[in-house]
Amino acid sequence: MIRRIINRFSRSLSERLVAPRRAYAAPMRVWFEPKIDDPRQRELARNAAVAGETVDLSRTGVAFLTPAIRIQEKYFVGHELLLNVEIDLPGGRVEMKVLGCRYEKSEIHLSVDRYLIGATIVSMSENARESYENFVRFGSRRKSPQARTAKANTD
């Protein structure tokens, strides 16, 4: 009886500590943050991007599948390297900086190797954060309060 109460309490506590996730497959691109912040280096880094798709999204992180675990000699996970992620959501494109935390090889088919990468969101612009969190919370079925007031003002 006491064990049951403790298990129920610990389960409810762990559910509150972990941000809720939304399973959603959206096209995305990932590339490394350049070490030198100038336009040429940013463009070179962006051109070396790897395409993939998201698996799930949460307020604090994102999980995605890619065909590679690295770009040249740099791995997506480890060494505290910042990654730029661009996700195409129904409400528009969202860009964020993330830090890769974990990965595992995911064999979808015998001939195709994919890597599931889990990353923690480090930063994003205010507009991107609002759009992203609105999608994570409500999905594509509901618009943000700002979008609803803008539509009401145009009617």
C-alpha positions as CSV (number, residue, x, y, z in Angstrom):
1,M,0.0,0.0,0.0
2,I,2.7,2.5,1.0
3,R,4.8,1.4,-2.1
4,R,1.8,2.2,-4.3
5,I,1.4,5.7,-2.9
6,I,5.2,6.4,-3.3
7,N,5.1,5.1,-6.9
8,R,2.1,7.2,-7.7
9,F,3.7,10.3,-6.2
10,S,7.1,9.8,-7.9
11,R,5.3,9.2,-11.3
12,S,3.3,12.4,-11.0
13,L,6.4,14.4,-9.9
14,S,8.4,13.1,-12.8
15,E,5.6,14.0,-15.2
16,R,5.7,17.6,-13.9
17,L,9.5,17.9,-14.2
18,V,9.6,16.8,-17.9
19,A,8.2,19.3,-20.5
20,P,5.3,17.8,-22.5
21,R,6.2,16.7,-26.0
22,R,4.4,17.0,-29.3
23,A,5.2,14.3,-31.8
24,Y,5.5,16.0,-35.1
25,A,7.5,15.3,-38.3
26,A,8.5,18.6,-39.8
27,P,11.3,19.1,-42.3
28,M,14.4,20.7,-40.8
29,R,18.0,21.6,-41.4
30,V,20.9,21.6,-39.0
31,W,24.4,23.2,-39.2
32,F,27.1,24.3,-36.9
33,E,27.4,27.8,-35.5
34,P,30.6,29.2,-37.1
35,K,33.5,30.0,-34.8
36,I,34.1,33.4,-36.5
37,D,31.0,35.5,-36.8
38,D,31.2,37.1,-40.2
39,P,28.8,36.9,-43.2
40,R,31.1,34.7,-45.2
41,Q,31.6,32.1,-42.4
42,R,27.8,32.1,-41.6
43,E,27.0,31.4,-45.3
44,L,29.6,28.6,-45.6
45,A,28.3,27.0,-42.4
46,R,24.7,27.3,-43.7
47,N,25.6,25.7,-47.0
48,A,27.0,22.7,-45.2
49,A,23.7,22.0,-43.5
50,V,22.2,18.5,-43.1
51,A,18.5,18.0,-43.9
52,G,16.4,15.9,-41.6
53,E,13.0,15.8,-39.9
54,T,11.8,16.4,-36.4
55,V,10.4,13.5,-34.3
56,D,9.1,15.4,-31.3
57,L,9.2,19.0,-30.0
58,S,9.0,20.3,-26.4
59,R,9.3,23.7,-24.8
60,T,12.9,22.9,-23.8
61,G,14.2,20.7,-26.5
62,V,13.8,19.0,-29.9
63,A,14.5,15.5,-31.2
64,F,15.2,15.0,-34.9
65,L,16.4,12.3,-37.4
66,T,19.3,13.0,-39.7
67,P,21.2,10.7,-42.2
68,A,24.5,11.8,-40.6
69,I,25.8,12.3,-37.1
70,R,28.4,14.8,-38.2
71,I,29.5,17.5,-40.7
72,Q,33.0,16.9,-41.8
73,E,34.9,16.2,-38.5
74,K,32.4,17.8,-36.1
75,Y,29.8,15.7,-34.4
76,F,26.4,17.0,-33.6
77,V,26.5,15.7,-30.1
78,G,29.4,16.5,-27.7
79,H,32.2,19.0,-27.4
80,E,29.6,21.7,-26.4
81,L,29.3,22.9,-30.0
82,L,26.2,25.0,-30.8
83,L,24.0,23.9,-33.6
84,N,21.7,26.1,-35.7
85,V,18.3,24.4,-36.4
86,E,15.7,25.6,-38.8
87,I,12.3,23.9,-38.6
88,D,9.5,24.4,-41.1
89,L,6.3,24.5,-39.0
90,P,2.8,25.1,-40.4
91,G,3.0,28.7,-39.0
92,G,6.3,29.4,-40.7
93,R,10.0,28.8,-40.4
94,V,11.5,28.8,-36.9
95,E,15.3,29.1,-36.2
96,M,17.0,28.3,-32.9
97,K,20.3,27.5,-31.4
98,V,20.5,24.1,-29.7
99,L,23.1,21.9,-27.9
100,G,23.2,18.3,-28.8
101,C,22.7,16.0,-25.7
102,R,22.3,12.5,-26.9
103,Y,22.0,10.3,-30.0
104,E,21.3,6.8,-31.1
105,K,21.4,5.0,-34.3
106,S,17.9,4.3,-35.7
107,E,17.7,1.7,-38.4
108,I,14.5,2.4,-40.3
109,H,15.3,0.1,-43.1
110,L,18.3,-2.3,-43.7
111,S,19.7,0.1,-46.3
112,V,19.1,3.4,-44.5
113,D,20.9,4.4,-41.4
114,R,19.4,7.4,-39.6
115,Y,20.5,9.0,-36.3
116,L,18.0,10.2,-33.7
117,I,19.5,13.3,-32.0
118,G,18.1,14.9,-28.8
119,A,19.0,18.5,-28.3
120,T,18.3,21.2,-25.7
121,I,17.2,24.6,-26.9
122,V,19.7,27.3,-25.9
123,S,18.3,30.4,-27.6
124,M,15.9,31.8,-30.2
125,S,14.4,35.1,-31.1
126,E,11.3,36.3,-29.3
127,N,9.0,35.9,-32.4
128,A,10.4,32.5,-33.1
129,R,9.9,31.4,-29.4
130,E,6.3,32.6,-29.4
131,S,5.5,30.8,-32.6
132,Y,7.3,27.6,-31.5
133,E,5.8,27.5,-28.1
134,N,2.3,28.2,-29.5
135,F,2.8,25.2,-31.9
136,V,4.1,22.9,-29.1
137,R,1.2,23.8,-26.9
138,F,-1.7,23.9,-29.4
139,G,-0.5,22.3,-32.6
140,S,-1.6,23.7,-35.9
141,R,-5.2,23.9,-35.0
142,R,-5.0,27.1,-32.9
143,K,-3.4,30.4,-33.5
144,S,-1.6,32.7,-31.0
145,P,-3.6,35.5,-29.4
146,Q,-1.7,38.1,-31.4
147,A,-2.7,36.3,-34.7
148,R,-6.3,36.2,-33.6
149,T,-6.4,40.0,-32.7
150,A,-4.7,40.9,-36.0
151,K,-7.3,38.9,-37.9
152,A,-10.1,40.5,-35.9
153,N,-8.7,44.0,-36.7
154,T,-8.7,43.3,-40.4
155,D,-12.3,42.0,-40.5
